[in-house]
Amino acid sequence: MKHARIAWAGAIQLAIESDGQLLITQGPHQGHRVDFDEVVWLPPLVPVPQPRTVIALGLNYADHAKELAFKAPEEPLAFMKGEASLIGHKALTKRPADVAYMHYECELAVVIGRTARRVKKADAYDFVGGYTVANDYAIRDYLENWYRPNLRVKNRDTCTPIGPWLVDAADVPNPMALKLQTTVNGQVTQSGNTADMVFDVPTLIEYFSSFMTLKPGDLILTGTPDGIVNVNPGDVVVTEIDSIGALTNTLVKA
């Protein structure tokens, strides 16, 4: 099932995809159908009682590491992001006027479904609630350390579009065999497959849960394949993952 979180009729609504429309699933409008272009799409994540942990991976595809002239890491290279950087499908991302190189990153995002502590790799999928698409923008001008990008590179407001759907884990039988693709203004610029991750989803859950507790709603952004290019205000970027969805985002001047 594909879940969405939207703003419509003056309130935030939870919905599911149904026959090419959004079906409201709770509240006074439960059962009402709306078209995709009638709503404002929000990150498809229900609120959590404590701040959400957002983990992102660097250089987790060997071809991307090669593209940047680095060797693939021997253990996961991770950095943290604030939830405030998240925006929804069809939202606008601000590109600072004084930067020369800003690029997208199409990524499979894992949404934790159960509290995870010292999880073994063989059991890791039991702790996944679902999957969504993330676009983890980076601004190279501010990059000082390729292995640990600083906050100005990766944690900027509006620079992590996510969605449009949260797809139940049960509906994604093999998340390690999904095609990824990015288009910029309709032209394919990035193409890859989750099978090419250096550290797969079970390995990442085992690794992170060995020293920190993962809670329901936490996110793991699993890295991006090669094919990144600079984007500018006015560009329309679509990051898409098979079975998960197509996330559209437009660049504007900050």
C-alpha positions, -999 to +999 in steps of 0.1 A: +000+000+000+012+035-008+006+061+020+007+098+016+005+128+039-011+159+023-025+193+030-061+196+017-093+214+028-074+234+053-060+205+072-033+178+071-047+145+059-035+110+057-043+092+025-035+062+004-032+057-034-064+043-049-071+039-086-050+069-095-064+092-068-058+099-032-083+083-008-085+101+026-082+075+054-092+094+086-110+124+100-142+141+088-132+136+051-125+099+055-135+081+023-133+112+001-112+111-031-091+139-044-069+142-075-031+144-071-030+179-084-056+192-059-033+188-028+000+200-013+022+170-008+040+167+025+068+143+035+049+110+038+059+105+075+035+106+104+047+128+133+067+110+160+068+118+198+105+126+198+127+143+172+132+120+142+167+107+136+177+111+099+209+092+089+224+096+055+251+076+038+280+089+018+298+070-010+275+040-006+276+031-043+310+020-057+304+038-090+296+071-073+328+068-052+347+061-084+330+091-101+344+113-073+378+096-075+375+079-041+377+042-033+346+026-018+346+028+021+353-002+043+326+007+068+295+029+064+302+066+061+273+083+077+262+118+086+231+132+103+204+155+089+178+176+106+141+169+099+136+205+090+154+199+058+126+176+046+100+188+021+074+170+001+067+160-035+064+190-059+079+214-034+105+240-042+142+238-033+162+270-029+196+272-046+218+299-031+227+326-056+264+325-047+272+289-053+286+273-084+278+236-080+247+220-065+236+185-074+208+161-067+212+126-053+184+100-059+183+077-028+162+048-014+151+060+020+144+033+047+117+041+073+122+022+105+090+005+117+100-009+151+125+000+178+158-016+167+186-023+191+215-047+183+196-062+154+212-090+135+215-087+097+192-118+092+164-101+112+169-065+099+140-064+074+116-072+103+124-037+116+116-018+083+082-001+082+085+010+046+104+028+019+102+061+001+123+082-024+147+109-012+166+136-031+196+144-009+208+177-025+244+187-019+262+220-024+298+213-033+310+249-028+309+243+010+324+208+010+355+205+032+355+167+039+342+142+013+338+116+040+319+138+065+301+166+047+293+196+069+259+210+076+260+237+049+265+210+023+238+186+033+215+200+060+199+230+044+163+239+045+143+226+015+172+205+003+159+171+011+127+164-009+111+131+001+081+111-011+055+112-026+047+078-011+056+057+019+053+022+005+048-007+030+078-029+034+056-059+027+050-045-008+087-043-016+099-079-015+135-072-026+146-036-019+181-046-030+170-049-067+153-016-075+162+006-105+169+043-097+167+071-122+170+109-122+159+132-149+166+169-152+141+187-174+131+154-189+166+142-197+180+111-180+211+120-161+214+093-134+207+056-136+215+028-112+203-001-091+201-006-054+219-039-059+251-019-063+251-005-028+284-011-010+265-017+023+230-031+018+199-023+039+203-052+064+240-044+069+232-008+076+205-016+101+228-041+119+256-015+119+237+015+132+216-005+157+248-019+172+256+014+189+224+035+187+187+028+191+167+032+159+131+042+166+099+040+146+099+068+120+136+072+118+151+074+084+182+059+067+190+075+033+211+049+016+233+068-008+233+075-045+248+060-077+269+080-102+255+105-126+253+137-107+252+170-125+249+207-115+213+220-114+201+256-116+169+276-107+141+266-130+153+230-134+128+203-127+144+172-111+126+139-109+141+112-088+124+078-093+127+043-079+109+013-092+079+002-071+084+032-047+075+063-067+086+094-087+096+124-067+094+158-085+112+189-073+119+223-088+149+245-081+143+282-074+165+311-064+171+315-027 
